[in-house]
Amino acid sequence: MVVFHPPLELLPTDTPTRLIQWSPPTLHDFCLNVDGGVSPSTGIAYIAYLLRDNRGNWVMGFKKTVGFVQPLCAELWALHTSLQFALQIQSNGMEALKLIQVPLASSSSIPLVRSISNMIGKHWLISFNWVLRDANKPTDMLAKLADHSQIAIAVLHIAPTVMLPLLKRGILGPPYLKSKH
């Protein structure tokens, strides 16, 4: 079963001010935050995954470069690769999430969308949750720490020291304030 939270068509678009913070999974569950992006200076795309428990504790991190692709493709690679974990997946890649939830995703002209759709069709419980970028800051930072010369995935058993303040803020606050201008 696949669940998209919230249904993307119901996302608020005109909320003037919001408090943004990481959302923990339910008790005894884990959350896999994913992110993909492209370095403006080099054009190299990177992806990252941050696995946390229901208290927000770092369990494991993963980072990898994926070559020279568009930002949407980097977000799709992050979703595609994260399905190997078959957990609750949170992503701030709204356009990528929209592509994989359409009824005809399995016949998309984009190979990664077709592959993700086929993985989703397996008999497992997957929950995709769109989150605002600020709620995904630790994962974004982890992705940006990827070694651009290394193609293999790097597994981190301990959080990089530079990420500790962001991880702590995600758990304890204060939340980020997002204002519409």
C-alpha positions in Angstrom: 0.0 0.0 0.0 1.2 3.5 -0.9 0.1 6.6 0.9 0.9 10.2 0.0 0.6 12.7 3.0 -0.9 15.1 2.6 -2.6 14.5 -0.8 -0.5 17.0 -2.9 -3.6 18.7 -4.3 -4.6 19.7 -0.8 -1.3 21.4 0.2 -1.8 25.0 1.4 -0.3 27.4 -1.1 -1.3 30.8 0.4 -0.7 30.3 4.1 0.8 33.6 5.2 3.0 32.3 8.1 4.0 28.8 9.2 6.1 27.2 11.9 8.2 24.4 10.3 9.8 21.5 12.1 10.8 17.9 11.4 7.9 15.5 11.9 8.8 12.3 13.8 7.3 8.9 12.7 5.2 6.9 15.1 6.6 5.0 18.1 8.9 2.2 17.0 9.1 3.4 13.4 11.9 5.1 11.5 11.8 8.0 9.1 13.9 8.3 6.0 14.3 11.9 4.9 15.6 12.2 1.3 16.9 15.1 -0.8 18.5 15.6 -4.1 19.9 18.7 -5.7 22.5 20.2 -8.1 25.5 22.3 -7.1 25.2 25.7 -8.7 28.9 26.0 -8.9 29.8 22.6 -10.4 26.5 21.3 -11.9 27.1 18.0 -10.2 24.0 16.4 -8.7 23.9 14.8 -5.3 21.4 12.8 -3.2 21.3 12.0 0.5 19.2 10.0 3.0 19.0 10.6 6.7 17.5 7.7 8.7 16.1 8.8 12.1 14.2 7.1 14.9 10.9 8.4 16.3 12.8 10.6 18.8 14.8 12.2 15.9 18.1 10.5 16.7 20.5 9.9 13.9 20.5 6.2 12.9 22.4 6.4 9.7 23.1 8.7 6.8 23.9 8.1 3.2 25.2 10.4 0.5 26.2 10.1 -3.1 26.8 12.0 -6.3 24.7 11.1 -9.3 26.5 13.0 -12.1 25.2 15.8 -14.3 21.4 15.8 -14.2 18.7 18.3 -13.7 17.4 19.0 -10.2 14.1 17.2 -10.8 16.1 14.1 -11.9 18.2 14.3 -8.7 15.0 14.4 -6.6 13.7 11.3 -8.5 17.0 9.5 -8.0 16.7 10.2 -4.3 13.2 8.8 -4.2 14.1 5.8 -6.4 17.1 4.8 -4.3 15.3 5.4 -1.0 12.7 2.8 -2.0 15.3 0.1 -1.3 14.7 1.0 2.4 10.9 0.6 2.1 10.2 3.0 5.0 8.3 6.2 5.5 9.8 8.6 3.0 9.8 12.4 3.4 10.9 14.6 0.5 10.6 18.3 -0.3 10.7 17.5 -4.1 7.0 18.3 -4.8 7.3 18.0 -8.6 9.0 14.6 -8.3 6.3 13.4 -5.9 3.6 14.6 -8.3 5.2 12.6 -11.1 5.2 9.3 -9.2 1.7 9.5 -7.8 -0.2 10.0 -11.1 -2.3 7.0 -12.2 -0.2 6.5 -15.4 3.2 6.8 -13.7 4.1 3.2 -14.7 4.0 4.3 -18.4 5.7 7.6 -17.9 8.2 8.8 -20.5 10.7 9.2 -17.7 12.5 5.9 -16.9 13.0 6.8 -13.2 9.3 7.5 -12.8 8.4 4.1 -14.3 11.0 2.4 -12.1 9.7 4.1 -8.9 6.1 3.2 -9.9 7.1 -0.4 -10.3 8.7 -0.5 -6.9 5.7 1.2 -5.3 3.5 -1.6 -6.9 5.2 -4.2 -4.7 3.4 -5.5 -1.6 4.8 -3.3 1.1 3.6 -0.3 3.0 5.2 2.9 1.9 4.3 6.4 3.0 5.5 9.4 1.0 5.3 12.7 2.9 6.0 16.1 1.4 7.8 18.4 3.7 8.9 22.0 3.4 12.6 22.5 2.6 13.3 23.9 6.1 12.0 20.7 7.7 14.5 18.8 5.6 17.6 21.0 6.3 19.8 18.2 7.8 19.3 16.0 4.8 20.0 18.9 2.4 23.2 19.6 4.3 24.2 15.9 4.2 23.6 15.9 0.4 25.8 19.0 0.0 28.6 17.2 1.9 28.8 14.5 -0.8 32.2 14.0 -2.3 31.7 14.9 -5.9 34.6 12.7 -7.0 33.0 9.6 -5.5 30.2 7.7 -7.3 29.7 5.0 -4.7 27.3 5.6 -1.9 28.9 6.7 1.4 27.4 5.3 4.5 27.8 7.4 7.7 27.2 5.7 11.0 27.8 8.9 13.0 26.4 12.3 12.2 29.0 14.8 10.9 29.7 17.3 13.6 28.6 20.2 11.4 25.1 18.7 11.2 24.5 18.4 15.0 22.9 21.8 15.5 20.4 21.2 12.7 19.5 17.8 14.0 19.1 19.2 17.5 16.9 22.0 16.2 14.7 19.6 14.3 14.0 17.7 17.5 13.9 20.5 20.2 13.2 23.6 18.1 12.7 26.3 17.8 10.8 25.7 14.6 11.6 27.7 11.5 9.3 30.6 10.7 8.1 30.8 7.1 6.4 34.0 6.0 4.8 34.7 2.7 5.9 38.0 1.3 
